[in-house]
């Protein structure tokens, strides 16, 4: 289970949300806490670098936000982030420094670490994406099971009950997701792993590996 712990997935120096991780073991423990944390943190952000726009929405002055983007609070857009044409941020979202939220991408209850890219037609809900994680065009997180039961994270070394009805994917630092892939509820992917395009992924995928078609996982050379 240790491979799925926060300490083995994320570099916490690469997110403005680092204090939220204090005392937690697994990243999905933070999902119910994102909204309140944003409001608490937002009210402490320096006004010379961040501007409050609307109710519980803080946007760094160095960020670029397209006029066609929709942003609902609570939300923090950190420095040098780019929110592109027709992005849809539904709320409870932290977008890290230098991150890209692209055309028709939808975010809901998420933490995007610094330099994350979700640039083309992505849905990211109830998920945490680590430093420089990238989701290819059309790849999405599926955050609710078809039978609406609570999400269980499964792996070869056991399963963990999350107690959550909604949980998408926990992507470690530098994870690459291929185009048109689906990350099923309770997916956890270790640092530096690549997922082939058009994949359907579930459970835990170890760090520094390649997820190929039909669920075949190999080590990177």
JONORPE-V330259 format. One record per residue. SS is DSSP state (@ for helix, = for strand, . for the rest). PSI is psi in whole degrees, 0 to 359 (* if undefined). Layout:
SS:PSI
SS:PSI
This chain:
.:340
@:329
@:339
@:2
=:155
@:316
@:337
@:2
.:325
.:144
.:104
@:353
@:352
@:33
.:142
.:346
.:11
@:317
@:335
@:334
@:348
.:129
.:354
.:152
.:312
=:144
@:328
@:345
@:339
@:342
@:318
@:353
@:355
@:315
@:308
@:324
@:319
@:315
@:317
@:313
@:318
@:322
.:354
.:355
.:140
.:130
.:344
.:346
.:340
=:144
=:134
=:122
.:103
.:186
.:117
.:38
=:120
=:127
=:126
=:141
.:338
.:354
.:155
=:122
=:120
.:143
.:340
.:355
.:149
=:126
=:121
.:145
.:169
.:141
=:142
=:124
=:114
.:179
.:139
.:13
.:159
=:119
=:110
.:180
.:126
.:22
.:148
=:103
=:107
.:344
.:165
.:49
=:134
=:119
=:119
.:173
.:131
.:10
.:158
=:125
=:113
=:189
=:121
.:16
.:138
=:132
=:144
=:120
=:65
=:158
=:119
=:117
.:175
.:143
.:15
.:145
=:119
=:75
=:347
=:105
.:47
.:150
=:125
=:109
=:139
=:52
=:161
=:123
=:123
.:175
.:126
.:18
.:147
=:131
=:122
.:167
.:130
.:356
.:144
=:160
=:133
.:120
.:2
=:132
.:151
.:331
.:5
.:17
.:169
.:146
.:135
=:130
=:119
=:145
=:173
.:343
.:20
=:175
=:152
=:125
=:125
.:337
.:9
.:137
.:330
=:118
.:124
.:254
=:145
=:107
=:125
.:177
.:141
.:27
.:140
=:121
=:125
.:161
.:144
.:28
.:154
=:123
=:107
.:162
.:132
.:19
=:134
=:124
=:125
.:164
.:140
.:13
.:145
=:141
=:128
.:152
.:153
.:27
.:154
=:112
=:140
.:155
.:200
=:131
=:126
.:163
.:155
.:46
=:178
=:123
=:114
.:187
@:151
@:25
@:11
.:128
=:127
=:155
=:147
.:145
.:*
